[in-house]
Amino acid sequence: MSSRAINMHENQRSLGTAEFRWVQFRMLFRIWQQGLDLYRDPIKSYRALKRLLQHGRKVNNGSALKKGFWVADGYGWDMFHPLFPGKAFDSFFYQHLEEIMPSGSGRPVLRRLLVAITKKCPLQCAHCSEWDSLNQKDVLSLAELRHKIAEMVHLGVSQIVYSGGEPLNRFADLLALVEHFRDRSQWIYTSAYGLDREKAQLLRDAGLEGVAVSLDHHIPEEHNSFRNNAKAWKEAISGIQNCLAEGFPVALNICPQRDYIRSGGMDKFMELANELGVHMVNILEPRAVGHWDGEDVELGQTEKAMLESVWKKYNDQDPYRSYPIITYPGMARKKTPCGGGLSYLLLDYDGTLRPCPFCKTPITEVQRERSLCEA
Ligand code: SF4
């Protein structure tokens, strides 16, 4: 495989320490300005910003952020916050400040919406959480989807993530939705199956912000076997390259199993991610739901500790400064409550609101007080 230097494109790069600190300062100042707008009080805005930073440290297991990247649309440090600067960034943090230090308005604090736009998918993955409904008939029309998403945007959602099934399986509708909500931060979670250069370009022109591609192993045959499709690896790699060529920030979603972690697979995976030139690797812990319902797949303390070491190594140590940033939501959950049902929601295929793809309790109204997962 060609080197990272060859794969990096002119419209994207990782940030050096000084540039990262300067961008971070500008971001914090902008968030303080949002606070000024929200509280009409500079001191209160400063205090809320401090709380936000403390919250960020907790999410990062006590560490300060050290890495970021630049793409043509702005600066970023993970896949869960809109790029800076921009309207979506402003409204995302306006809502986040409201959650961290309520202004007394009683407004909901929604920020992120995951939308399952189709049940169709060309793969049959070992860990699929949607296994029971996979490839059944889709229920909602484009107009209905648009209306339901618009309701959530009205309540404050500034980041929309399209998933499925495979969202590319409903490409024309996906494109129409992205175009319609183009002032929001929009991502797709995809296997990249069929994501050719033309589709990547159309999505980019429509206003998509980023792409997260599922890749679960550094060995092609192992990924194909996990995804139960002989072309899964080839399609994923080609989709990643097309998205990078279009200037998207790209994350790899990996669901590492116990044996893979214990045998040092994550280091090999990080070498692959670095060679591909992606910006982030997002670690998703295996969950005993969907196709894995009742299976003994969840990670033990040893594997979780090994993942935390990998996270620290590639995010904190100087020799790995230009490697992709690792995000590990499972680690953050140890220190901070889950936001499912509070700051983010899943809009399921049939229009039902749920906390997330794993916790399927229907939500009848947006929770204002605490996370539904906690409840
Ligand atoms: S996990 Fe995703 S890509 Fe795999 S079968 Fe399920 S919906 Fe398709």
Boltz pocket constraint, residues with backbone or C-beta under 6 A from the ligand:
constraints:
  - pocket:
      binder: B
      contacts: [[A, 120], [A, 121], [A, 122], [A, 123], [A, 124], [A, 125], [A, 127], [A, 128], [A, 129], [A, 130], [A, 131], [A, 134], [A, 164], [A, 165], [A, 166], [A, 191]]
      max_distance: 6.0
